[in-house]
Amino acid sequence: MTTELRTAPSAHDAARSPLRRRRRALVLSWAGVVVLTALTVAGAFDATGVLPLGGGLDVVVALAALALVPFLWTRRQLPVAYALAALAVLGPTATPASTVAVLAIARSRSVRTALPVAVVGFAAHAVQGLWRPIPLPYGWWLLCAAAVFAALLGWGAYWKARAELLLSLRERARRAERDQAERVERARHDERTRIAREMHDTLAHRLTLIAATAGALEYRPDAPPEQAAAAAARVRDAVSGALDDLRGILRLLRAGPDELRPAPGLADLGQLVAEARAAGGAVRYDDGGTLDGVEAPPALALAAYRVVQEGLTNARRHAPDAAVSVTIAREPDGMRVAVVDDGATAPAAGASDGSGTGLVGLAERVELLGGTLDVGPRPDGPGFAVVAWLPWGGWERASGSRSSTTTPSSEQRCD
């Protein structure tokens, strides 16, 4: 299943959108005011087409009002609105522009700011009705003017609240898209980290075995044919096992969890030790019989297997000629896994120093189970020790109060 993400609009597009809306509102408002003002001026002519006394003033007021309307969408909005109200005192041809000014300010300013403008506009039309002819009785004129300006004020406030709500919803949608993109990227990062850890855990052991065997063949080119053939067989088996592990990882990427092969556990420790012995390592394995019939939780069994696998890989890389002891001890509240060697007397042929991610990943795995991992030189003599304590109930919690993480230091081996 693919996830489609729509990219949020750029800052340039976001800045241009309000500018377009402002220009469109200016053009539409000014066009409407022009039409209404023209109709008002046309109504001032008498039946013979002649302007009555004072008609010239109405034309001048109309032209002045039309010239001021575009400034309602500038920083001089409030002075322009009051000027249009003053023009409305002189003649009805300024009424369309004055009412548009109240609506524009109610849309763009707070009610506290727009209310005085509406009151001044109402007062201007009240004064206009005192000395200019009006089509209604003066009381009805005041009532209609009050209703119109109150409606303009409420309509503008509603328009402003709706615009702010839409803006907040758009911002919330953009924020949700950004959060979704971040979650997808974080999920990809976590998945890459998990795959890298699984690759290391499954392949490093066998590849180190191959490197050690190949290094022994290079170091002893005069080895008897039987030993060379046995070493080549071990390399072949290790390569075959590595390919099987790689196919398993590929199935992990392509298939669902139900189609994957079971994870290794305590029952596979014997085979792991046998592979190390077949590669020429002196490995002693002792579980004291404490694991007979024990069904450990899958997470704990896998962690124990990874501890032994990492310890053997670490010893083979840095102490190939050392004797290694693998000890599994069952305790009342957990399990102790130890991989200890007696020290290296010669460097591993063809082995690298490692990247250090193996022990770091192992420490994270043990910590998630609420256990502890001690990695470092043996306190009682030469050699190196990897000791893990895993609680029986550790798989039920992400971390415990006894958890601690030990990462490779400059004195520790890095795998």
C-alpha positions as CSV (number, residue, x, y, z in Angstrom):
1,M,0.0,0.0,0.0
2,T,1.4,3.4,-1.0
3,T,1.0,6.6,0.9
4,E,0.3,9.7,-1.1
5,L,1.3,13.0,0.5
6,R,0.3,16.4,-0.9
7,T,2.9,19.0,-0.4
8,A,1.9,22.1,1.5
9,P,1.8,25.3,-0.6
10,S,5.0,27.2,-0.7
11,A,5.5,30.5,1.2
12,H,5.4,32.4,-2.1
13,D,2.0,30.9,-3.0
14,A,0.7,31.5,0.5
15,A,1.7,35.2,0.2
16,R,0.2,35.6,-3.2
17,S,-3.2,34.1,-2.3
18,P,-4.3,36.9,0.2
19,L,-3.0,39.5,-2.3
20,R,-5.2,38.0,-5.1
21,R,-8.2,37.9,-2.7
22,R,-7.6,41.6,-1.8
23,R,-7.4,42.7,-5.4
24,R,-10.5,40.8,-6.3
25,A,-12.4,42.3,-3.4
26,L,-11.2,45.8,-4.4
27,V,-12.3,45.4,-8.0
28,L,-15.7,43.9,-7.1
29,S,-16.5,46.4,-4.4
30,W,-15.4,49.4,-6.5
31,A,-17.5,48.2,-9.4
32,G,-20.5,47.7,-7.2
33,V,-20.1,51.2,-5.7
34,V,-19.8,52.7,-9.1
35,V,-23.0,51.1,-10.3
36,L,-24.9,52.1,-7.1
37,T,-23.5,55.6,-7.2
38,A,-24.4,56.0,-10.8
39,L,-28.0,54.9,-10.1
40,T,-28.2,57.4,-7.2
41,V,-26.9,60.2,-9.4
42,A,-29.3,59.3,-12.1
43,G,-32.2,59.4,-9.6
44,A,-31.2,63.0,-8.8
45,F,-32.3,64.2,-12.3
46,D,-35.9,65.4,-12.7
47,A,-38.3,64.2,-15.4
48,T,-36.9,66.7,-17.9
49,G,-33.3,65.4,-17.4
50,V,-32.1,68.6,-15.6
51,L,-30.3,68.5,-12.2
52,P,-32.3,70.3,-9.6
53,L,-30.8,72.8,-7.2
54,G,-28.0,71.1,-5.3
55,G,-27.6,68.4,-8.0
56,G,-24.1,69.6,-8.8
57,L,-23.1,69.0,-5.2
58,D,-24.3,65.4,-5.5
59,V,-22.1,64.8,-8.6
60,V,-19.1,66.3,-6.8
61,V,-19.8,64.1,-3.7
62,A,-20.2,61.0,-5.9
63,L,-16.8,61.6,-7.7
64,A,-15.0,62.2,-4.4
65,A,-16.6,59.1,-2.9
66,L,-15.6,56.9,-5.9
67,A,-12.0,58.3,-5.6
68,L,-11.8,57.4,-1.9
69,V,-13.2,53.8,-2.2
70,P,-9.9,52.1,-3.4
71,F,-8.2,53.4,-0.3
72,L,-10.4,51.3,1.9
73,W,-8.0,48.4,1.2
74,T,-4.9,50.3,2.4
75,R,-3.4,51.3,5.7
76,R,-5.5,54.5,5.7
77,Q,-8.7,52.5,5.9
78,L,-10.1,54.2,9.0
79,P,-9.6,57.8,8.0
80,V,-11.1,57.0,4.6
81,A,-14.2,55.5,6.2
82,Y,-14.7,58.6,8.3
83,A,-14.2,60.8,5.3
84,L,-16.9,58.9,3.4
85,A,-19.2,59.3,6.3
86,A,-18.6,63.0,6.2
87,L,-19.4,63.0,2.5
88,A,-22.7,61.1,3.3
89,V,-23.7,64.2,5.3
90,L,-23.6,66.3,2.1
91,G,-25.5,64.0,-0.2
92,P,-27.0,60.6,-0.8
93,T,-24.6,59.8,-3.6
94,A,-21.9,59.0,-1.0
95,T,-24.2,56.5,0.7
96,P,-23.1,53.4,-1.3
97,A,-19.4,54.2,-0.6
98,S,-20.1,54.8,3.1
99,T,-21.9,51.6,3.6
100,V,-19.2,49.6,1.8
101,A,-16.7,51.3,4.1
102,V,-18.5,49.9,7.2
103,L,-18.6,46.4,5.7
104,A,-15.0,46.5,4.7
105,I,-13.8,47.6,8.1
106,A,-16.1,45.0,9.9
107,R,-14.5,42.3,7.7
108,S,-10.9,43.3,8.4
109,R,-11.0,44.8,11.9
110,S,-12.3,43.9,15.3
111,V,-15.9,44.7,16.3
112,R,-14.5,47.3,18.8
113,T,-12.9,49.1,15.9
114,A,-15.8,48.7,13.4
115,L,-18.5,49.8,15.8
116,P,-17.5,53.5,16.0
117,V,-17.3,53.6,12.1
118,A,-20.9,52.2,11.9
119,V,-22.1,54.7,14.5
120,V,-20.5,57.6,12.6
121,G,-22.1,56.4,9.4
122,F,-25.5,56.2,11.0
123,A,-25.1,59.7,12.5
124,A,-24.1,61.0,9.1
125,H,-27.2,59.7,7.4
126,A,-29.3,61.0,10.3
127,V,-27.9,64.5,9.6
128,Q,-28.4,64.0,5.9
129,G,-32.1,63.3,6.5
130,L,-32.4,66.7,8.3
131,W,-31.6,68.9,5.4
132,R,-31.9,66.7,2.2
133,P,-35.1,65.3,0.9
134,I,-35.8,61.7,2.0
135,P,-38.4,59.2,0.7
136,L,-39.6,58.2,4.2
137,P,-40.7,59.9,7.4
138,Y,-37.7,60.9,9.4
139,G,-38.4,58.3,12.1
140,W,-38.6,55.5,9.7
141,W,-35.5,56.9,8.0
142,L,-33.6,56.6,11.2
143,L,-34.9,53.1,11.9
144,C,-33.9,51.9,8.4
145,A,-30.5,53.5,8.6
146,A,-29.9,51.9,12.0
147,A,-31.0,48.5,10.7
148,V,-28.8,48.8,7.6
149,F,-25.6,49.7,9.5
150,A,-26.3,47.1,12.2
151,A,-26.7,44.5,9.5
152,L,-23.5,45.6,7.8
153,L,-21.6,45.4,11.1
154,G,-22.9,41.9,11.8
155,W,-22.4,40.7,8.3
156,G,-18.8,41.9,8.3
157,A,-18.1,40.4,11.7
158,Y,-19.5,37.0,10.6
159,W,-17.5,37.2,7.4
160,K,-14.3,37.9,9.3
161,A,-14.9,35.1,11.8
162,R,-15.6,32.7,8.9
163,A,-12.4,33.7,7.1
164,E,-10.4,33.2,10.3
165,L,-11.9,29.8,10.8
166,L,-11.1,28.8,7.2
167,L,-7.6,30.1,7.7
168,S,-7.1,28.1,10.9
169,L,-8.5,25.0,9.2
170,R,-6.1,25.4,6.3
171,E,-3.2,25.9,8.7
172,R,-4.3,22.8,10.7
173,A,-4.4,20.8,7.5
174,R,-0.9,22.0,6.5
175,R,0.3,21.1,10.0
176,A,-1.3,17.7,9.7
177,E,0.4,17.1,6.4
178,R,3.8,18.1,7.8
179,D,3.2,15.9,10.8
180,Q,2.2,13.0,8.6
181,A,5.4,13.5,6.5
182,E,7.5,13.6,9.6
183,R,5.8,10.4,10.9
184,V,6.4,8.7,7.5
185,E,10.1,9.8,7.6
186,R,10.5,8.6,11.2
187,A,8.9,5.3,10.3
188,R,11.3,4.9,7.4
189,H,14.2,5.7,9.6
190,D,13.1,3.2,12.3
191,E,12.6,0.6,9.6
192,R,16.0,1.2,8.1
193,T,17.6,0.9,11.6
194,R,15.7,-2.3,12.3
195,I,16.8,-3.8,9.0
196,A,20.4,-2.8,9.5
197,R,20.4,-4.3,13.0
198,E,18.8,-7.5,11.6
199,M,21.4,-7.7,8.8
200,H,24.2,-7.3,11.3
201,D,22.8,-9.8,13.8
202,T,22.2,-12.5,11.1
203,L,25.1,-12.0,8.7
204,A,28.0,-10.7,10.9
205,H,28.4,-14.1,12.6
206,R,28.7,-16.1,9.4
207,L,30.8,-13.6,7.5
208,T,33.2,-13.4,10.4
209,L,33.4,-17.2,10.3
210,I,34.2,-17.1,6.6
211,A,36.8,-14.4,7.1
212,A,38.5,-16.4,9.9
213,T,38.6,-19.6,7.9
214,A,39.9,-17.8,4.8
215,G,42.5,-16.1,6.9
216,A,43.7,-19.5,8.2
217,L,44.0,-20.8,4.7
218,E,46.0,-17.8,3.7
219,Y,48.2,-18.1,6.7
220,R,48.8,-21.8,6.2
221,P,49.0,-22.3,2.4
222,D,51.0,-25.6,3.1
223,A,48.2,-27.2,5.1
224,P,47.4,-30.8,4.2
225,P,44.8,-31.3,1.5
226,E,42.4,-32.9,4.0
227,Q,42.5,-29.8,6.2
228,A,42.2,-27.4,3.3
229,A,39.2,-29.4,2.0
230,A,37.6,-29.3,5.4
231,A,38.2,-25.5,5.6
232,A,36.7,-25.0,2.1
233,A,33.7,-27.1,3.2
234,R,33.2,-24.9,6.2
235,V,33.4,-21.8,4.0
236,R,30.9,-23.3,1.7
237,D,28.5,-24.1,4.5
238,A,28.9,-20.6,6.0
239,V,28.2,-19.0,2.7
240,S,25.2,-21.1,2.2
241,G,24.0,-20.2,5.7
242,A,24.6,-16.5,5.0
243,L,22.6,-16.8,1.8
244,D,19.8,-18.4,3.7
245,D,19.9,-15.6,6.3
246,L,19.9,-13.0,3.5
247,R,16.9,-14.7,1.9
248,G,15.1,-14.6,5.2
249,I,15.8,-10.9,5.5
250,L,14.4,-10.3,2.0
251,R,11.3,-12.3,3.0
252,L,11.1,-10.0,6.0
253,L,10.9,-7.0,3.6
254,R,8.6,-8.6,1.1
255,A,6.2,-10.8,3.1
256,G,4.0,-10.4,6.1
257,P,4.9,-11.5,9.6
258,D,3.0,-14.7,9.3
259,E,5.1,-15.9,6.4
260,L,8.5,-15.5,8.1
261,R,10.5,-18.3,9.5
262,P,10.6,-18.6,13.3
263,A,13.2,-16.5,15.1
264,P,16.2,-18.4,16.6
265,G,16.0,-19.2,20.3
266,L,17.5,-21.3,23.1
267,A,17.1,-24.5,21.2
268,D,19.5,-23.1,18.4
269,L,22.4,-22.3,20.8
270,G,23.8,-25.8,20.4
271,Q,24.0,-25.4,16.6
272,L,25.5,-22.0,17.0
273,V,28.3,-23.4,19.2
274,A,28.8,-26.3,16.9
275,E,29.4,-23.9,14.0
276,A,32.0,-22.0,16.0
277,R,33.8,-25.3,16.9
278,A,33.7,-26.4,13.3
279,A,35.5,-23.2,12.3
280,G,38.4,-24.2,14.6
281,G,37.3,-22.4,17.7
282,A,37.8,-23.8,21.2
283,V,34.3,-23.2,22.6
284,R,32.9,-24.7,25.7
285,Y,29.2,-24.6,26.2
286,D,27.5,-25.2,29.6
287,D,23.9,-24.6,30.5
288,G,24.0,-26.7,33.6
289,G,20.9,-28.6,32.4
290,T,18.8,-25.7,33.6
291,L,17.2,-25.1,30.2
292,D,15.8,-28.6,29.8
293,G,12.1,-28.2,29.1
294,V,12.2,-24.5,29.6
295,E,9.9,-22.5,27.3
296,A,11.3,-19.0,27.4
297,P,9.4,-16.1,25.9
298,P,10.3,-15.6,22.3
299,A,11.8,-12.1,22.9
300,L,14.0,-13.3,25.8
301,A,15.1,-16.4,23.8
302,L,16.0,-14.3,20.8
303,A,18.0,-11.9,23.0
304,A,19.9,-14.8,24.6
305,Y,20.7,-16.2,21.2
306,R,21.9,-12.8,19.9
307,V,24.1,-12.3,23.0
308,V,25.9,-15.7,22.4
309,Q,26.1,-15.0,18.7
310,E,27.6,-11.5,19.2
311,G,30.0,-12.8,21.9
312,L,31.3,-15.6,19.6
313,T,31.6,-13.2,16.7
314,N,33.5,-10.7,18.9
315,A,35.9,-13.4,20.2
316,R,36.5,-14.9,16.7
317,R,37.4,-11.5,15.3
318,H,39.6,-10.2,18.1
319,A,40.8,-13.4,19.8
320,P,40.7,-16.3,17.3
321,D,43.1,-18.5,19.2
322,A,41.5,-18.0,22.6
323,A,39.4,-20.5,24.4
324,V,35.8,-19.3,24.7
325,S,33.3,-20.3,27.4
326,V,29.6,-19.9,26.9
327,T,27.5,-20.2,30.0
328,I,23.7,-20.1,30.4
329,A,22.5,-20.0,34.0
330,R,18.8,-19.9,34.9
331,E,18.0,-17.8,38.0
332,P,14.7,-17.4,39.9
333,D,14.0,-14.0,38.3
334,G,15.8,-14.2,35.0
335,M,18.6,-15.7,33.0
336,R,22.3,-14.9,32.9
337,V,24.2,-15.4,29.6
338,A,27.9,-15.1,29.6
339,V,30.5,-15.4,26.7
340,V,34.0,-15.2,28.1
341,D,37.4,-15.7,26.4
342,D,40.9,-16.1,27.9
343,G,42.5,-13.3,25.8
344,A,44.1,-13.0,22.3
345,T,47.7,-13.8,21.7
346,A,47.7,-13.0,18.0
347,P,45.6,-10.8,15.8
348,A,42.8,-12.4,13.7
349,A,43.9,-12.9,10.1
350,G,41.9,-10.9,7.7
351,A,39.6,-9.5,10.4
352,S,38.5,-5.9,10.6
353,D,38.2,-3.8,13.7
354,G,34.4,-3.7,13.3
355,S,32.0,-0.7,13.3
356,G,30.9,-0.9,16.9
357,T,27.2,-1.2,16.0
358,G,26.9,-4.9,17.1
359,L,27.4,-4.2,20.8
360,V,25.4,-1.0,20.7
361,G,22.4,-2.8,19.1
362,L,22.8,-5.7,21.6
363,A,22.7,-3.2,24.5
364,E,19.5,-1.7,23.1
365,R,17.9,-5.1,22.7
366,V,18.8,-6.1,26.3
367,E,17.6,-2.7,27.6
368,L,14.2,-3.0,26.0
369,L,13.7,-6.3,27.9
370,G,14.6,-4.6,31.2
371,G,17.9,-6.4,31.5
372,T,21.6,-5.4,31.9
373,L,24.6,-5.9,29.6
374,D,28.2,-5.7,30.9
375,V,30.9,-5.7,28.2
376,G,34.6,-5.3,28.8
377,P,37.8,-6.9,30.0
378,R,37.6,-9.6,32.6
379,P,38.3,-8.4,36.1
380,D,39.8,-11.7,37.2
381,G,42.4,-12.1,34.5
382,P,43.2,-11.7,30.8
383,G,40.4,-11.9,28.3
384,F,37.1,-10.3,27.4
385,A,33.6,-10.9,28.7
386,V,30.1,-10.2,27.4
387,V,27.6,-10.9,30.2
388,A,23.8,-10.2,30.0
389,W,21.1,-10.6,32.6
390,L,17.6,-11.0,31.1
391,P,14.5,-10.9,33.4
392,W,11.8,-13.5,32.8
393,G,9.1,-10.7,32.8
394,G,11.2,-8.4,30.6
395,W,9.2,-9.0,27.4
396,E,6.2,-7.4,29.0
397,R,7.6,-3.9,29.4
398,A,9.6,-1.6,27.2
399,S,12.2,-1.0,29.9
400,G,12.6,-1.6,33.6
401,S,14.1,0.0,36.6
402,R,17.1,-2.3,36.5
403,S,17.9,-1.6,32.9
404,S,21.2,-0.1,31.9
405,T,22.9,0.4,28.6
406,T,26.6,-0.4,28.1
407,T,28.1,0.9,24.8
408,P,31.6,0.1,23.5
409,S,34.2,2.5,24.9
410,S,37.7,3.1,23.6
411,E,38.9,0.1,25.7
412,Q,36.2,-2.3,24.5
413,R,36.1,-4.3,21.4
414,C,33.9,-3.0,18.6
415,D,32.0,-5.4,16.4
